[in-house]
Amino acid sequence: MDGGLGPSFRPIKALQLLALVEGIYEGAEQWAQWESQNQGRITAVADFTAIWSLREDTVLQAQARTTAWQRDLGKELIRQGLIVTLGGSQTF
């Protein structure tokens, strides 16, 4: 299960900023003929996104995302570090 909530801001017409806190529940892994140590986890992820419209047909996007809190429901799992993504879109 996954759900998130957060505000968006438009400080100028060409720039949109979005902040998000996302809650994620992962259940235990189940594999045929193999016993997993992963019993699942509950995680809160913080996300910040900036979308900049360079022109009517060109957009640049930057996003930073990281685990803010995590509770493991079994053996400790890897925590997501900071992930930064950059992207662009051109409409023809």
C-alpha positions in Angstrom: 0.0 0.0 0.0 1.2 3.5 -0.8 -0.2 7.0 -0.2 1.1 10.5 -0.1 0.1 14.0 0.7 1.7 17.4 0.3 1.4 21.0 -1.0 2.4 22.5 -4.3 3.5 26.1 -4.8 3.9 28.2 -7.9 6.2 31.1 -6.9 6.3 32.3 -10.6 4.3 31.2 -13.6 7.1 29.1 -15.1 8.0 27.3 -11.9 6.1 24.7 -9.8 7.4 23.3 -6.5 5.9 20.1 -4.9 6.6 18.7 -1.5 5.4 15.2 -0.6 5.4 12.9 2.4 4.6 9.4 1.3 3.7 6.4 3.5 4.5 3.0 2.2 3.6 -0.4 3.7 5.4 -3.5 2.2 4.2 -6.9 3.3 6.4 -10.0 3.8 8.1 -11.5 0.8 6.8 -14.9 -0.3 8.9 -17.2 -2.6 8.2 -20.7 -3.7 10.6 -23.1 -2.0 12.6 -20.3 -0.3 12.1 -18.7 3.1 12.7 -15.0 3.0 14.0 -13.0 6.0 12.1 -9.9 4.7 9.0 -9.6 6.8 8.1 -6.2 5.4 8.4 -2.6 6.5 6.6 0.6 7.0 8.3 3.6 5.5 7.9 7.4 5.3 9.5 9.0 2.3 10.1 12.7 1.8 10.1 14.0 -1.7 10.7 17.5 -3.2 10.1 18.2 -6.9 10.7 21.3 -9.1 9.2 21.7 -12.5 10.4 24.5 -14.7 8.6 25.4 -18.0 11.3 26.9 -20.2 8.9 27.4 -23.0 5.4 26.3 -23.8 6.7 23.0 -25.2 9.8 22.5 -23.1 9.9 21.4 -19.4 12.8 20.5 -17.0 12.2 18.6 -13.8 14.4 17.9 -10.8 13.5 15.6 -7.9 15.1 14.7 -4.6 13.7 11.7 -2.6 14.9 10.0 0.6 13.7 7.8 3.5 12.6 10.0 6.4 11.6 7.1 8.7 11.5 3.3 8.5 10.3 0.5 10.8 11.3 -3.0 9.7 8.9 -5.8 10.5 11.6 -8.4 10.7 15.2 -8.5 9.8 16.6 -4.9 9.2 16.2 -3.9 5.5 18.2 -1.5 3.5 17.2 2.1 3.8 16.8 4.2 0.7 19.4 7.0 0.7 19.1 10.2 -1.2 18.0 9.8 -4.8 18.2 12.7 -7.2 16.7 12.6 -10.7 16.8 15.1 -13.5 14.6 15.0 -16.6 13.3 17.0 -19.5 10.4 16.9 -21.9 10.0 18.4 -25.4 6.6 18.4 -27.2 6.8 18.3 -31.0 
